[in-house]
Amino acid sequence: MIFTAYPDENEIIKIIHKYRNEEYALLRMTYTMIDKNNLDANGILRDLLANCNMVDYDKIENGGKNGIIHNATFVQQGKNEEVKFKFYRVNNSRGDRRFSIETLKRRMNNQEINEGDLLYLSVYKREDGTLKLFFINLTHNIPSDQEILSALGVDEITKTFNEIKPKLKEIINGGYYNNSKGTGEIAPKDVGDTLEELLGINTNNRNDADFKGIIEVKSKGGTKTLDTLFTLRPRFDGTRVANYEPKDKNRVSAFARVYGYDSDRHPGYSCLYITIGPKEAPQNNQGFYLDVDDETRVVNLMWENPNSGKKEIAAYWNFEDLRNELYLKHPSTLWIKAESRTVGDMVQFKYNEIEFSRAPQFVTFLSLIKTGIITYHWRGYTTKKGKYQGKNHGNAWRIKPNAKSELFGQIESVIL
């Protein structure tokens, strides 16, 4: 089950994310959970624990005696407590994944954890490099900003952002800068490449975030264009494309050949230049739409045959792949707007507005796909048969600019 925060609870999450940017899980407490102290370890929590190498439920044998115990810091208003968590699998045919919190019922009597409260669970790295569980009640007994900072300290993102601020101030106040590639016609990526050069970032493509692997830099000249989150090719196993093209590395090109339409700009080629949204708002006329399947934990790229109405899965992304890419590319992000001018044959850029985001929320990412705020963009063309020749322009997940505040746990305008 996916739990969501109410607006007031979400404000506390934003405070936490001012200092800590690790993955987290949410759990809405019920009376039965507290009374029986038998809490469901949902998929988000299991992934969190496994990624930190703390608990792998797949390796735990059934039965409470085989459970794994970790101490967790309960950060509260006026105090911190060490509390034992026990992670185990029920001794039944399903081996249900569960956990318990030490003295949970007593904490309800003390009004520290109540029915209906939302708990925030995460893991942070201490100064000695070890990992530690912590949890915070987002509904009652809420610690102050300073108490959270004192208990958890700051992460590398906060430190690195403070380090980069003086250089950002210099760039913002420095007026216009020449295009880093030199003279000639402007290309969409030039505004970003120039900024990265000014920041001393190697502009070669990298898998993680641009600056020290923890701050992504996104810049653009237009204010209304969508913001690119990341590029991630889908999987094709078991689809018509996989049957057509046995080599996985060629399947993105094969997709345009199988499903594409005749290119006007490139005669004799098949192309796909489409935006793909949910079924309710597909945003293309080729029959494609996105379907988020919470049960199987995949986002399917569906195609509906315009003649027969028959539907098929044309490609798909696993939740895990999408989550990993979102967190890898956006542990934190600088979103910078620029204006341009041409002096002679040199394009120049002036960087002005800056927003800083951190802590993307994967559950929100999925919900924004469902509402069409996050869409997938397919851009490329290829030959109709024989050797694949053509171009792929970088198929990408993109978001409406004014929705970034929903996706990220914290986003702020940077005043330098």
Steps between C-alpha positions, in 0.01 A plus 500: 500500500623850418452757778479873433544797731240765575611860428604571861692172518665577168634824649687294762644281225631815332674600823663158527618528142674828570759287679462138388438373149496124542221275376207462738178312558168611648265298716150610608423340836177310566362383832560136401863570416557656841294247695667195346836666425497320169586753229510435127842551342376653176701491178641851546634414847640166384683670214638761740635238740640281223674790328673585828603136549319493834218253437437271205162336557571246226775355720299483823347165593138489617432540870555783745806331656682548168440874491764772479523772766627854445500796734329811367509858630153635573538876446231675705411835643739557787677163492651217297462133590664179386227255398536142381348403165456132418464400135363151436284276284183342631506124538231433239492380140547853364773601739347849536759774554445673832679707765434612856591808705611457859235599761267629228180468705658691790590776258136525399402536867762775531360663183836475327355289216126508441248338272504693172852637547743491209849372577803599293767227492844540349869422535778755528878482498671609819834680513683171555351366176260252660131491408226560755123460487288788622131583504287807563128536570382756244158547662557536876793557735682669212862607557605853413723598210796534739426169672502320165830666408656414837390138482588427138754760390532599133571282199750544219247680282464788745877525537556494123226753430660743745831438324362583154304811602786753460565383144128519417487855632796594282333353191161659567658842548745462213278606211518324164736210423610376158367164381758246616502322162597823321332678212216364294133417523363429847409143598263411788778353713732802469347692789566207734845417366611860544377510859672172583826633361466811716446276802801287410290193421617255236224509237551138394188290556498337842260264669462684829441865592727760340679662795688250720228246424248665735383824334345484153515821296208574267485822302281620216423813305121472475261540791208294365683194371485178699784416736691180421536265796707219346533270202436131555432249226218257573522123509361297211510136617188312392380776267450515124818705469699224673357243259594722208851591620700239698781743593398713796736786407307548172151493646455874546563541128280200425218660700483788253505251214219288645274779622619809316351699216648625171734792550439815298840647586685176431334324201524123516540497880265410784481750783339557839480851641232466764410590858351214702267557794239289685203344326275789607737751336734308265623819326569321170297367207691174451316297765768510771435559868660427839348264755634488858446150640549513877446126538775383263715810576545605138409794280378359171525682169176384340400507133142477378455391140294777336330248268414212731512672839720219629744604772853375557799580719750658263770559765525547877706631791538326835432719804848417625668627182302824504558557870873438472534739207294772668707481817828466311442806282316718752628458854487878470467731200574856403238623252636809329327722245697703249449757228707527185614756249714496186798730459642462150515125446533417872203397712524611862310387809402684816397282793245642743231301685610203711293237680649228717318170552582187690346175615286386204202294608457188290140444606423852378689429178257214430194705588613779266527247217142400571383861471702583188727754672801276441516363145736292289636648178610284208718680247671320213495349155653198326508310172200282414705183451853365498771671705370754748597847391355822631508686831366474851470841668494369854162365608425657836266534795390863533295701748295818484710776661241608755468141628858462619390614844274193517766252394774620729475498876672840507532766233594860562592811310865578564578858596867576453 
